[in-house]
Structures are given as C-alpha cells and as structure tokens.
Amino acid sequence: MPKRILTGTVTSDKNEQTITVLVERRFKHPLLQKTVRKSKKYRAHDAENKFKVGDTVRIEECAPISKTKRWTVVVEA
C-alpha cells in the first residue's frame, strides 16, 4: 500500500526535530451540498529543524518515530 502524502502549513516549531502541521481538507456535504472545511494537526519529524511557522510543507506517512510522530517532512511545497 502506498504511503499517504499530505500538504499543510506549519503551525508550531517549538519542539526539537518536530513540527506541527495543520492539514485542511475540503469536501461537499452529502446532504446540504455546501463546501465544508475540516482541519487536523499532525506532528512530523523535521531532522534539520529547518522549517518555521507559516511554511507550506508536504509530509509523508512513516513508521512510528515516537508516541505521537508518524509522519516525516518530505519537502517544502
């Protein structure tokens, strides 16, 4: 099964080698047909600490790195 790749915005870079990424998805509500925005935060591994708040990044699914980290930063989008 291929690894998922998501695009989001960095919301926090305070932790060492970790960034928090806000990923927003849009979809049409099945009954109301209105466009709905849902967002979720993911914690991703940033080995060089090079990403800062506000950067747009792509993250890829990986094996668990810690209790909360299951994603790594692929490249700046």
FIGU-46131 format. One line per field, with one value per atom (N, C-alpha, C): residue in one letter; atom name; x negated, y negated, z negated. Coordinates in steps of 0.05 Angstrom, whole numbers, always signed. Atoms other than C-alpha are relative to their C-alpha. Layout:
<pts>
marlo <- a, ...
miba <- CA, ...
x <- X, ...
y <- Y, ...
z <- Z, ...
</pts>
This chain:
<pts>
marlo <- m, m, m, p, p, p, k, k, k, r, r, r, i, i, i, l, l, l, t, t, t, g, g, g, t, t, t, v, v, v, t, t, t, s, s, s, d, d, d, k, k, k, n, n, n, e, e, e, q, q, q, t, t, t, i, i, i, t, t, t, v, v, v, l, l, l, v, v, v, e, e, e, r, r, r, r, r, r, f, f, f, k, k, k, h, h, h, p, p, p, l, l, l, l, l, l, q, q, q, k, k, k, t, t, t, v, v, v, r, r, r, k, k, k, s, s, s, k, k, k, k, k, k, y, y, y, r, r, r, a, a, a, h, h, h, d, d, d, a, a, a, e, e, e, n, n, n, k, k, k, f, f, f, k, k, k, v, v, v, g, g, g, d, d, d, t, t, t, v, v, v, r, r, r, i, i, i, e, e, e, e, e, e, c, c, c, a, a, a, p, p, p, i, i, i, s, s, s, k, k, k, t, t, t, k, k, k, r, r, r, w, w, w, t, t, t, v, v, v, v, v, v, v, v, v, e, e, e, a, a, a
miba <- N, CA, C, N, CA, C, N, CA, C, N, CA, C, N, CA, C, N, CA, C, N, CA, C, N, CA, C, N, CA, C, N, CA, C, N, CA, C, N, CA, C, N, CA, C, N, CA, C, N, CA, C, N, CA, C, N, CA, C, N, CA, C, N, CA, C, N, CA, C, N, CA, C, N, CA, C, N, CA, C, N, CA, C, N, CA, C, N, CA, C, N, CA, C, N, CA, C, N, CA, C, N, CA, C, N, CA, C, N, CA, C, N, CA, C, N, CA, C, N, CA, C, N, CA, C, N, CA, C, N, CA, C, N, CA, C, N, CA, C, N, CA, C, N, CA, C, N, CA, C, N, CA, C, N, CA, C, N, CA, C, N, CA, C, N, CA, C, N, CA, C, N, CA, C, N, CA, C, N, CA, C, N, CA, C, N, CA, C, N, CA, C, N, CA, C, N, CA, C, N, CA, C, N, CA, C, N, CA, C, N, CA, C, N, CA, C, N, CA, C, N, CA, C, N, CA, C, N, CA, C, N, CA, C, N, CA, C, N, CA, C, N, CA, C, N, CA, C, N, CA, C, N, CA, C, N, CA, C, N, CA, C, N, CA, C, N, CA, C
x <- -17, +0, -18, +17, -29, +3, -1, -46, +15, -15, +0, -18, +14, -27, +20, -18, +8, -15, +12, -4, +13, -11, +4, -18, +15, -21, -11, +13, -70, +12, -11, -36, -17, +18, -90, -26, +27, -165, -16, +13, -180, -15, +14, -200, -24, +25, -268, +7, -4, -264, +29, -28, -188, +14, -18, -138, +29, -28, -63, +11, -10, -28, +30, -29, +44, +7, -9, +75, +30, -28, +141, +11, -13, +188, +27, -26, +249, +16, -17, +308, +28, -28, +381, +16, -17, +431, +20, -16, +471, +30, -29, +540, +4, -4, +532, -14, +15, +484, -16, +16, +445, -29, +28, +369, -8, +7, +343, -30, +29, +272, -5, +8, +243, -30, +29, +173, -8, +11, +129, -30, +28, +60, -15, +18, +4, -27, +27, -64, -19, +18, -120, -29, +28, -194, -15, +16, -240, -28, +26, -311, -19, +19, -348, +12, -13, -299, +0, +2, -296, +27, -27, -220, +9, -9, -190, +31, -28, -119, +8, -10, -79, -9, +9, -118, +21, -17, -78, -18, +16, -105, +17, -13, -90, -10, +8, -90, +8, -4, -94, +3, -4, -69, -25, +24, -124, +6, -2, -136, -1, +0, -125, -28, +26, -183, +1, -4, -155, +30, -27, -89, +20, -19, -56, -9, +10, -100, +2, -2, -81, -3, +4, -99, -28, +26, -163, +4, -2, -173, -15, +13, -187, -15, +12, -199, +18, -17, -175, +16, -18, -114, +0
y <- +23, +0, -25, +24, -68, -18, +18, -119, -25, +24, -178, -24, +25, -247, -22, +22, -309, -26, +26, -383, -18, +17, -432, -23, +23, -493, +5, -4, -492, -20, +18, -519, -2, +1, -503, +13, -12, -490, -2, +4, -497, +25, -24, -424, +7, -8, -396, +22, -20, -358, +7, -5, -363, -25, +22, -408, +9, -6, -412, -11, +8, -414, +1, +2, -437, +7, -9, -399, -5, +7, -426, +15, -14, -385, -12, +11, -409, +21, -19, -368, -11, +8, -376, +17, -14, -359, +17, -18, -298, -9, +7, -326, -30, +29, -402, -11, +9, -406, -25, +23, -460, +9, -7, -461, -3, -1, -442, +1, +0, -456, +14, -14, -407, -1, +0, -411, +18, -18, -365, -6, +5, -374, +27, -23, -324, -9, +5, -321, +15, -12, -309, -4, +0, -294, -19, +19, -351, +2, -7, -325, -25, +23, -391, -25, +24, -439, -23, +22, -479, -13, +11, -492, -18, +20, -552, -4, +5, -574, -15, +13, -592, +13, -14, -548, +21, -21, -503, +25, -24, -431, +23, -25, -362, +21, -21, -305, +27, -28, -230, +18, -20, -173, +17, -17, -131, +17, -16, -81, -19, +17, -109, -8, +10, -153, -5, +4, -170, +5, -5, -167, -13, +15, -220, -4, +5, -224, +25, -21, -181, -11, +14, -230, -12, +14, -258, -21, +21, -321, +9, -9, -305, -24, +23, -374, -23, +24, -445, -2, +1, -452, -26
z <- +0, +0, +0, -1, +18, -24, +23, -35, +7, -5, -42, -1, +1, -27, -2, +5, -54, +1, -1, -45, -21, +21, -102, -8, +9, -139, -28, +26, -197, -20, +20, -260, -25, +24, -312, +7, -3, -311, -25, +26, -385, -10, +9, -396, +18, -14, -376, +20, -22, -309, +4, -4, -309, +8, -7, -274, -1, -1, -279, +26, -27, -211, +0, -2, -201, +29, -26, -142, +2, -4, -115, +24, -23, -71, +4, -8, -34, +14, -13, -13, +0, -2, +6, -19, +19, -48, +16, -16, -24, +3, -1, -41, +7, -4, -42, +24, -23, +17, -4, +6, -18, -4, +4, -17, -29, +28, -86, -2, +5, -112, -26, +24, -162, -2, +3, -191, -22, +19, -230, -3, +5, -262, -1, +0, -251, -11, +9, -286, +19, -20, -236, -8, +6, -241, +19, -16, -218, -11, +10, -227, -2, +0, -210, -13, +12, -245, +20, -20, -180, +6, -6, -176, -22, +19, -210, +2, +0, -227, +25, -24, -165, +26, -24, -116, +9, -11, -70, +6, -3, -73, +9, -6, -48, -20, +20, -99, +11, -9, -86, -24, +20, -128, -4, +5, -162, -25, +24, -217, -25, +24, -288, -9, +10, -310, -30, +28, -378, -6, +8, -416, +18, -16, -372, +29, -28, -309, +17, -20, -250, +28, -26, -194, +1, -4, -164, +21, -20, -124, +25, -25, -51, +12, -13, -20, -5, +2, -24, +26, -24, +22, +13
</pts>
